[in-house]
């Protein structure tokens, strides 16, 4: 699921941003290095090449999360064949994001299907500063409201620390 605190995601819309020529240099291969970039550094459009597991994929909304061995990162891509549980290699350009640097203008090569990483158990308070943005986490809450549109399930949940929302992509029935 895609979680956000009540009040919005804080993400920057990137669908209409034009790719700029990246700076010269070898590609970044460490998600943690990208996550540590300042906004100015991220906006240099550095090329990155990362491998990891997709833990969430919603190409219609351009929301994809990649968990690497040492961190996680948001991918802005509408590549239609991406699914959670795929082990992939992603090439993209760095850019500032709502909570942390992200990759845009991504191309993704699907290498295999694999297991999900072990989720980190968090509280609502733990998620407030964006540190766990894009990470595979587990959070406990009571469902208070649920609704569905054509391809998303929207839930409002509460925990002892407050209210939060979860959005689950629903691709529909599996092909026969």
N, C-alpha and C positions, 0 to 999 in steps of 0.2 A: 504494500500500500504506500501511497504518497501521503505523508503527514504534514500538517501545518498547524501552528498555533491559531486560535481564533483570531481573526483580524487580517489574514492574508499571508502570502508566501514571501514577499519581499524580493521575488525574482525579477530580473531584468528581462524584458522581452527581446529576443534575438533573431526572430524569424526574418526580419527585414534588414538586418545588418549585412553589409557587403564585406566580403573577404578582402583583407588587405595583404600585400606581400609580407610574408614573415621575415623577421630578421635572420641573417645568415648564422648558421651554427648547427651543431648536431641536435637531433630531436631530444626532448626531455623524456626520460623513461621512468620517472618516479613520481607517482601521484602526490606524495607528500611534498615534494619540491614545488609542485604547482600550487598546492593548498597554502603554502607559506608565502606565496608571492603577494606583493602589495598590489593595489588596484592598478597603479601605473605600470608595474612590471607585467601583470596579466594582460593589460591592454596593448602590449607590444605585439601580440599575436604570434607568440613563439610556437613552433611546431612541437607537438608531443606525440609520442607513440607508446601506448600503455596496453598491458594485458591484464585481464581479470574476468570476473564473473558479473554478468548483468543481473542485478537483483530486482530491478523494476524496468519495464519498457512500455511506453505509451507513445508511439511515434506520432499519432494524431495530435497530441498535445506537445510534442517535442520534449518529452520528459523521459530520460533514460538515466539510470544510476549504475555506475561501474564500481565494483569493489575490487581493489587490488590487494596484494599481500600486505601492504602497510597503510593503506588509506582508502578513501572513496571519493568519487568525483561525479558531478553532474555533466551529462552530455546533452547538447542541443542537437538533435538529429531527428529526421523524419523517415529514416531508413525503415521500410515496412516489414522486413523479415526478422527484426530483432525480438527476442523473447527472453523472459527471465530464465536463468539457469544455463544460459549459453556462456561458454568460455570464449572470449573474443580478443582480437587485437584491434585497437582503435587508433586512428591517426586523426588529429584535429589541431585547432589553433586555440591558444589560451585567450581568455577574456575574463574580465571581472564578472562576478555573479551577484545575486542578491545577498548571499551569506558568505560565499567563498568563491575563489576562481573556478571557472568551468572550462569545458572544451566546446568549441563551436566549429561549424563546417567540417563535421566528422564523417569519416568513412570507416566502416567497421567490417572486419573479416571474421566470420564465424568459424572458430577452430574446432569446437566440440561442445557437447552438452556435459554438464558437471553438477556436483552438489552445491547447494548454497552454503555460504560461510556460516559459522555459528553467530547468531545475533548477539549484540551487546544489549544487556538489560539496562534500560534507562528510565528515568522519571521525567515528568513533564518539565520540571525545573532544569534538568540536564540538557534538554533540547532548546532552551530559550535563546542561547547565544549563537546558535548555528554551528557549533563544533561538530555535531553529529550529522550535519547536512549531508545527504546522499548516502550515509552509512546504513547498513542492514542492522536494524535495531528491533528490540522487543519492548513494548510499552503496554501497561495494563490500564484498562478503562472500561467503563460501562456505557453501552450504546444507548443513547437517548433519542436519536432520530436517524432515520435511514430513508434515502430516496434513490431513484435510479433514472438515468436518462438512457439513450440508446446504447452507450458503451461504457458507462461509468456508474459506480455505486458510491454514493456520498453518505458518510456517516459523521454524526456529531457524537462525541464521547466525552465523558467526564471522569476525572480521577480526583483523589483527595486534594491535588494541587491546582485543579482548574479544568477548563474545557479545551478540547482540541478537536480537529477534524481529520478524517482519513478519507482518501479517495482511492478507490480500487478500480483499475481498468478491467472491464468485462468484455473480452473479445467475442462473447457469444458461444453457442454450442460448438463443440469440437467437430471437425469433419468426420463423416462416417468412414 
